[in-house]
Amino acid sequence: MADNKADSTASKPLGLTVYDLPEPGAVADADARQTARGRLRMLLVLLVCAAPVLASYLTFYVLRPQSLRSFGELILPVVAMPELQAKDVNGQTVALSGLKNQWLLVSVAGGACPAECQQNLFLQRQTRAALGRERDRTDWVWLVTDEQPIDAALLAGLQDAVVLRLPQNQVAQWLHPQAGSELQDHLYLVDPHGDWMMRFPAHLQIDQAAKMRKDWERLLRAAASWDKAGR
């Protein structure tokens, strides 16, 4: 009788709880979902990190309401600063790239600096000063396109400016005037990456300086989360 019971038990499948083991397909699906969630989290982290820069440019370039249209002309695509060597007022060779990591308001003219050149320099100085505490994020730059000596009285008023000599044909690799105008007719705005991104109207008048400043202030606010004062 005992043997019959043993035979009967042996003839039955083992009582393994196979139904507790996951199906191979279900395991693969779960792994795929977990991988997708991980990638999504990584993408979200990257977006969060990049969001300030993206948002500042998206706001200014794309989502600007009509009432906030810029006074200056936006340059799209932006023009990267070329790798060039300039000379400072002491004749020392310096890399143009040393201007990066600050917002730049740039004028271009020969060393003789006639009346319009002097007016541009005055507008640069006054506009930067009017930015208040944000002026530490900015520089005003005069690119001198020839070897003409600069009047000592004029240099005395340029203590806060960056004055560099760079031949006009090299300046033209980076900055361009509006059709029908000359390089020296405009003021140019450059972002901290060294990208030329705005050109103000030719022959700018003193009573238009406030409009130029508003454009600059708006860009400074838009970039405040990623651009810090000083190099």
C-alpha positions as a printed Julia matrix, in Angstrom:
231×3 Matrix{Float64}:
  0.0     0.0     0.0
  2.82    2.36    0.84
  4.49    1.56   -2.49
  1.34    2.48   -4.35
  1.23    5.83   -2.59
  4.88    6.44   -3.46
  4.24    5.55   -7.1
  1.23    7.84   -7.19
  3.21   10.72   -5.73
  6.12   10.18   -8.11
  3.79   10.17  -11.09
  2.48   13.66  -10.25
  4.38   16.8   -11.35
  6.49   18.42   -8.68
  4.57   21.06   -6.77
  6.8    23.97   -7.83
  5.15   27.35   -7.68
  5.98   28.11  -11.28
  3.21   30.7   -11.38
  5.27   32.85   -8.95
  8.09   33.29  -11.51
  7.73   36.26  -13.91
  7.34   35.59  -17.58
 10.48   36.42  -19.63
  8.48   38.88  -21.74
  7.24   40.7   -18.64
 10.79   41.01  -17.35
 11.92   42.54  -20.65
  9.0    44.97  -20.62
  9.77   46.04  -17.05
 13.44   46.57  -17.89
 12.49   48.64  -20.92
 10.15   50.8   -18.86
 12.81   51.31  -16.2
 15.39   52.26  -18.84
 12.97   54.7   -20.44
 12.25   56.3   -17.05
 15.99   56.64  -16.39
 16.57   58.29  -19.75
 13.64   60.61  -19.18
 15.02   61.64  -15.79
 18.45   62.29  -17.33
 16.87   64.36  -20.1
 14.93   66.39  -17.55
 18.13   67.07  -15.58
 19.88   68.25  -18.75
 16.94   70.47  -19.66
 16.9    72.0   -16.19
 20.61   72.8   -16.45
 20.28   74.29  -19.93
 16.96   76.02  -19.32
 18.32   79.43  -18.18
 20.39   79.95  -21.33
 17.69   78.58  -23.62
 14.96   80.62  -21.95
 16.87   83.9   -22.09
 17.51   83.64  -25.82
 14.09   82.16  -26.6
 12.42   85.01  -24.75
 14.4    87.69  -26.51
 14.61   86.19  -29.99
 11.27   84.41  -30.36
  8.65   85.3   -27.75
  9.1    89.07  -27.61
  5.73   90.83  -27.61
  5.26   93.47  -30.28
  5.49   96.19  -27.63
  8.97   94.95  -26.66
 10.48   94.91  -30.13
 14.14   95.83  -30.0
 15.5    99.19  -31.08
 18.64   97.49  -32.37
 18.69   94.95  -35.19
 19.1    91.36  -34.03
 21.77   89.42  -35.92
 20.6    85.9   -36.73
 22.51   83.72  -36.8
 24.97   85.34  -34.41
 28.55   85.82  -35.61
 31.29   84.24  -33.5
 34.33   86.27  -32.51
 37.25   85.3   -34.79
 40.59   84.19  -33.39
 42.58   87.37  -34.04
 45.47   89.23  -32.45
 45.03   92.95  -31.68
 47.26   95.59  -30.08
 46.48   97.63  -27.0
 47.26  101.35  -26.64
 50.8   100.47  -25.52
 51.45   98.44  -28.65
 51.33   95.1   -26.85
 49.8    92.17  -28.73
 46.67   90.76  -27.11
 44.17   88.1   -28.15
 40.81   89.45  -29.23
 39.27   86.5   -27.36
 40.35   88.19  -24.12
 37.21   90.32  -24.52
 34.97   87.33  -23.88
 32.93   86.75  -20.71
 31.56   90.3   -20.66
 28.8    92.02  -22.63
 30.48   94.41  -25.07
 29.26   97.63  -26.67
 31.66   98.14  -29.57
 32.49  101.12  -31.77
 34.83  101.12  -34.76
 36.84  104.09  -36.11
 40.28  105.29  -37.07
 42.62  106.83  -34.51
 41.9   110.39  -35.65
 38.37  109.88  -34.23
 36.29  112.63  -35.86
 33.14  114.09  -34.31
 30.87  111.09  -34.91
 33.48  108.73  -33.45
 33.69  110.89  -30.34
 29.92  110.94  -30.06
 29.82  107.12  -30.24
 32.42  106.91  -27.48
 30.36  109.31  -25.37
 27.21  107.21  -25.96
 29.08  104.03  -25.01
 30.37  105.54  -21.77
 27.04  107.08  -20.77
 24.99  104.01  -21.64
 27.24  101.71  -19.65
 27.21  104.09  -16.67
 23.4   104.22  -16.78
 23.24  100.44  -16.29
 24.03  100.95  -12.6
 25.27   97.86  -10.82
 24.91   95.83  -14.03
 27.77   97.8   -15.59
 30.17   95.31  -13.99
 28.89   92.75  -16.48
 29.73   95.03  -19.4
 32.62   96.69  -21.22
 32.74   99.41  -23.84
 35.22   98.77  -26.6
 36.76  100.96  -29.28
 38.36   99.06  -32.16
 40.86  101.41  -33.83
 41.26  100.4   -37.46
 44.5   102.2   -38.38
 47.83  103.35  -36.94
 46.86  106.99  -36.54
 47.88  108.32  -33.1
 45.07  108.93  -30.64
 44.85  112.41  -29.16
 46.09  112.43  -25.55
 43.06  114.45  -24.4
 40.76  111.82  -25.89
 42.69  108.96  -24.28
 42.31  110.64  -20.91
 38.56  110.13  -21.16
 38.91  106.45  -22.07
 40.26  105.13  -18.78
 37.27  102.79  -18.39
 37.24  101.71  -22.03
 38.99   98.87  -23.8
 40.9   100.33  -26.75
 42.41   97.9   -29.24
 43.95   98.36  -32.66
 42.69   95.9   -35.26
 42.91   96.42  -39.04
 39.58   97.16  -40.65
 39.69   94.12  -42.92
 40.02   91.94  -39.81
 37.22   93.74  -37.96
 35.08   93.07  -41.04
 35.54   89.32  -40.48
 33.33   89.74  -37.41
 31.21   92.91  -37.58
 29.28   94.18  -40.6
 27.46   97.43  -41.27
 23.95   97.7   -42.62
 23.74   97.89  -46.41
 24.66  101.41  -47.51
 26.51  102.2   -44.28
 30.1   101.94  -43.05
 31.56   99.99  -40.12
 32.13  103.18  -38.13
 28.48  104.26  -38.52
 27.12  101.75  -35.97
 27.48  100.56  -32.41
 27.56   96.77  -32.03
 26.46   94.59  -29.1
 28.34   91.36  -28.36
 27.31   88.71  -25.81
 29.65   87.1   -23.23
 30.35   84.17  -25.58
 31.93   86.6   -28.04
 29.0    86.37  -30.43
 27.97   89.55  -32.22
 24.18   89.56  -31.86
 22.87   93.14  -32.29
 23.59   96.21  -34.41
 22.23   99.62  -33.5
 21.07  102.11  -36.15
 23.68  104.08  -38.06
 24.53  107.61  -36.91
 22.98  107.13  -33.49
 21.94  110.36  -31.81
 22.26  111.2   -28.12
 18.48  111.36  -27.69
 18.28  107.71  -28.85
 20.62  106.42  -26.16
 17.76  105.46  -23.83
 16.32  103.11  -26.47
 19.69  101.45  -26.9
 20.06  101.08  -23.13
 16.63   99.41  -22.84
 17.69   96.72  -25.32
 20.89   96.14  -23.37
 19.09   96.04  -20.02
 16.56   93.56  -21.35
 19.32   91.24  -22.52
 21.14   91.54  -19.21
 17.97   90.59  -17.32
 17.29   87.66  -19.64
 20.84   86.34  -19.15
 21.06   87.04  -15.4
 20.76   83.37  -14.41
 23.86   82.26  -16.35
 25.94   85.41  -16.88
 27.83   86.74  -13.88
 29.83   89.92  -13.4
 33.52   89.95  -14.22
 35.78   87.69  -16.21
